[in-house]
């Protein structure tokens, strides 16, 4: 079994003390406990036509 490593912001800093003070960026920067420290597969194949579709 592989040893599970801690997920770090930019492979350098821990997510523990990160706070987003700008409310307009809070939806786009995922640093809240239920969202952070998770790796998900990402595909842009279907949505590559329009870059920021509904954002």
MOBELLIN-V606745 format. One record per residue. RES is the residue in one small letter. D_CENTER is the distance of its C-alpha to the mean C-alpha in Angstrom with 2 decimals. Layout:
res;d_center
RES;D_CENTER
RES;D_CENTER
This chain:
res;d_center
x;25.69
x;22.90
x;21.79
x;18.30
x;16.63
x;14.33
x;10.71
x;10.54
x;8.77
x;10.39
x;12.44
x;14.42
x;13.56
x;12.96
x;10.60
x;13.93
x;15.15
x;12.29
x;13.26
x;12.62
x;16.26
x;16.20
x;16.22
x;15.75
x;12.27
x;11.13
x;10.36
x;8.23
x;6.18
x;4.48
x;6.68
x;9.38
x;10.93
x;10.82
x;7.11
x;5.98
x;7.75
x;7.59
x;8.06
x;9.17
x;11.70
x;11.38
x;14.60
x;15.58
x;19.25
x;20.20
x;18.32
x;19.12
x;22.21
x;20.67
x;17.60
x;16.44
x;18.33
x;17.99
x;15.48
